[in-house]
Amino acid sequence: MAKAYWVAHVDVSDPEVYESYKAANAAPFAQFGARFVVRGGDQEVREGTVRARTVVIEFPSYEAAVACYESPDYQAAIAIRKAVSLGDLVIVKGYED
């Protein structure tokens, strides 16, 4: 079964409140088997435009990735994030040879 990924690009206006979002998303991420692959490290934009922060989260399956996003616990975390950030997020199924 192919893994799946959340790929997010985010601009954060209040890092202190954003920490509350990170605390709130810990439980649903654990519940759905999420693993951070990239969590806002240094980045170099070579083509196009990207927001300041890039996050890539791996899930064991596409179904788990979608279920996590739609879960009540993650929806509560989103309310915190949306107040202090602008972002783009895509859920993508991983490549399986």
C-alpha positions as CSV (number, residue, x, y, z in Angstrom):
1,M,0.0,0.0,0.0
2,A,1.3,3.4,-1.0
3,K,2.0,6.0,1.7
4,A,0.5,9.5,1.5
5,Y,1.7,12.9,2.3
6,W,0.5,16.3,3.4
7,V,2.5,19.0,1.7
8,A,1.9,22.4,3.2
9,H,3.3,25.8,2.6
10,V,2.5,28.3,5.3
11,D,3.2,31.9,6.3
12,V,2.8,32.3,10.1
13,S,1.9,35.8,11.5
14,D,2.0,34.8,15.3
15,P,4.6,32.1,16.1
16,E,3.5,31.9,19.7
17,V,-0.1,31.1,18.9
18,Y,1.1,28.7,16.1
19,E,2.9,26.7,18.9
20,S,-0.7,26.1,20.3
21,Y,-1.7,24.7,16.9
22,K,1.3,22.4,16.9
23,A,0.3,21.2,20.4
24,A,-3.3,20.6,19.3
25,N,-2.4,18.6,16.2
26,A,-0.2,16.1,18.1
27,A,-3.0,13.8,19.2
28,P,-4.7,13.4,15.8
29,F,-1.3,13.0,14.1
30,A,-0.4,10.2,16.5
31,Q,-3.8,8.6,16.1
32,F,-3.5,8.5,12.3
33,G,0.2,7.4,12.2
34,A,1.6,10.7,10.9
35,R,5.4,11.2,10.7
36,F,7.1,14.6,10.0
37,V,9.5,14.4,7.1
38,V,10.0,18.2,6.8
39,R,9.0,20.6,9.5
40,G,9.9,24.1,8.5
41,G,13.6,23.8,8.0
42,D,15.8,26.0,5.7
43,Q,14.6,26.1,2.1
44,E,15.8,27.6,-1.1
45,V,13.2,28.5,-3.7
46,R,14.5,27.7,-7.2
47,E,11.3,28.1,-9.2
48,G,8.0,29.8,-8.7
49,T,7.0,31.2,-5.3
50,V,6.5,29.4,-2.0
51,R,5.4,30.6,1.5
52,A,8.0,30.9,4.2
53,R,7.4,27.5,5.9
54,T,7.2,24.1,4.2
55,V,5.9,21.0,6.0
56,V,5.7,17.5,4.7
57,I,3.9,14.8,6.8
58,E,3.9,11.2,5.9
59,F,0.9,8.9,6.6
60,P,0.7,5.1,6.3
61,S,-2.0,5.4,3.6
62,Y,-4.0,7.9,1.6
63,E,-7.1,7.0,3.6
64,A,-5.3,7.7,6.9
65,A,-4.1,11.1,5.6
66,V,-7.7,12.1,4.5
67,A,-9.2,10.8,7.7
68,C,-6.8,12.7,9.9
69,Y,-7.6,16.0,8.1
70,E,-11.3,15.4,8.4
71,S,-11.1,14.3,12.1
72,P,-12.8,16.4,14.7
73,D,-9.5,16.8,16.7
74,Y,-7.7,18.1,13.6
75,Q,-10.5,20.4,12.6
76,A,-10.2,21.9,16.1
77,A,-6.5,22.4,15.5
78,I,-7.2,24.1,12.2
79,A,-9.3,26.8,13.9
80,I,-6.2,27.8,15.9
81,R,-3.9,27.8,12.8
82,K,-6.2,29.7,10.5
83,A,-6.3,32.7,13.0
84,V,-2.5,33.2,12.7
85,S,-1.4,31.8,9.3
86,L,-2.1,31.6,5.6
87,G,-1.3,28.4,3.9
88,D,-1.8,25.9,1.1
89,L,-2.1,22.2,1.7
90,V,-2.3,19.2,-0.6
91,I,-2.8,15.6,0.3
92,V,-1.0,13.4,-2.2
93,K,-0.8,9.6,-2.6
94,G,2.8,8.4,-2.7
95,Y,4.5,6.7,-5.6
96,E,4.5,2.9,-5.4
97,D,6.7,0.9,-7.7
